[in-house]
Amino acid sequence: MNYLSILFAKTIENILATLRIIVLSNHRKLLAAILNLFISIIWIYSTIFVFNNFNKHPLSIIVYVTGCFIGSYLGASIEEKLAIGTNMLTCITNKNNVIENRLKKLGYTVISIDGYGIDNNNKILLIMIPRKRKYTIYKIIKRIDSNATIISENATYYEKK
């Protein structure tokens, strides 16, 4: 195993490890376990090489940790693109009907609640969406009401079985 192999192995290992955490937090246990299998295999081979050849190749430690750094960054970037999971958007607006009707036409379920603030009354809209659609919905809401407050949280569906 040479320096390029170590770098590649650690990069892939850390990409998979980052994705595993996200997959596990979205309750996909089997996929997380499969990813962990590959993570473990890669870790064993790359770590054994670095430990066994430390005296001959001290630069291998720098390459190893660089692979960790690159893999973590790329893993987070890939996860952001995949956008696995669901978000609950909470929208506070005084243009309730317009936003609610537009989102319902697009097929989203919108729950409207009366909200009472210091200066005025608003509506609070609760919108459950796939995470991939978060910025699209955000733009739609802001086009209708540039003063709307939008809060995004990770959400999990719980179904009665």
N, C-alpha and C positions, 0 to 999 in steps of 0.2 A: 504494500500500500504506500503510495507516494503522497506528497503534500496535496496535490490536486484531488486525489481520492479522499483524503481526510476532509478537506474543505467541502467537497461535494456531499460526502456522507453526513457530516454534521449539519450542513445546510438543510438537506432533506429531512434529517431526523427532527430538527427544530421546527421546520414547516409542519410536519406531521403532528408534532407535540402541540403546537399552537392550535391546529385544527381539531385535535382530539379534545382539548379543553372546551372549545365552542360546541362541538358535537355532543359532548357529555352534558353540558349545561342545557342543551335542548332535548335532553332525555332520549338520546339515541345510543343506548348502551352497547348494542352489538357492534355498531360501526366504531364506537370509541375503543372497544376491546380489540377489534381487528387492527385499527391504527396503532394501538399500543404494542401489538405483536411485532409489527414492522419497526417501530421505534426501538424496541428492546434489542432486536437483531442488529440493527445498525449501530446502536450504542455499544453493544458488546464488541463488535469487530473493530470499530474505530478506537475505542478506549484501550483495548488490549494492544493495538498497534502502538499507540502513543506511549503507554506505560512500558512496553517491552523495548522500545527504541529511543527512549528519552535521552540516554547518554550519547548515542550516535547522532540523533536528530533533535536537538533541543528546540529548533524552530517549529517542530510539529505541535507544540503546545500553543504557540501563537496562531498557527493555522487552525487548530482545533477550536479555540475560543472565537476566532474570526468567523468560522462556520456557524457557531452558535448565534453570534450577533446577526449575521446575514439571514440565517434561517428564521430567527424570531421576527425580524423585520418583514421578510417576505411572507411568512405565515400570517402575520397580522394583515398585510396588504391583500393577500388572497382571500382571507376570511371576510374582509370588508367588501370585496367584490362579490363573494358568494352570498353574503347577507343572509345567513341561515337564521331562521327563527321568526318570531312575531313581535310586533310592537303595539303598545297601546298609546295612541295619541290622545292627549287631552288638549282641547282647543277652547280657549276662553275668548268669546267674541260678542259683539253686539249686532252682528249680521248673521244671526243663527239660521234663519230660514234659507237664505241664499246658499250658504256653505252646505247645510244639511241636504238640501235638495240636489245640489250638484254632485255631492258624494254618493247619495243614494242612486242617482242616475248612472253613476259609474259602477254600481253594484256593491258598495260598501254598506255595512250596517253601522248606523250612527245613532247613538243614544244621546238625547238632549235633556239637560237638567237645568233648572233655574238657578242662577247664581246671584248673590247679593254682595256687592262691594261697598266701599266707603262712599264713592261718589255716584255710582249708577248700578243698574241691574244689567247683568249679562247672561249669556247662556254658556253652559259648559257642555261641550260635545265630546263624547267618548267614542273613539274610532279604533277598532281592532284591525290591523293590517299586516300583511307580510312585510318583513323588514326591508325587502327589496324595493318596496313601493314608498318607503318613508319620505324620501326627498321629493318624489312626484306629488304626493299628497300635500306636503309642506308648501310647495310652489303654488298649487291650486288654491289652498287656503289664503296664502299671502296675496295672491292676485285679487281675491275677493275682498279681503280685509287686511290691509298692510299693518294694522295695529293689533291683530290677533296675537295672543300669547299661545304658544304651542309647546307642550311638554311631551317628550317621548320616553317611554320606559319599556324595557324588555318585558314580555308577557308570555304566559303559558296558558293554553286552553286546558281546562279540566272538564272532562266529559263524564256523565253518569253512565256506568256500565251495568 
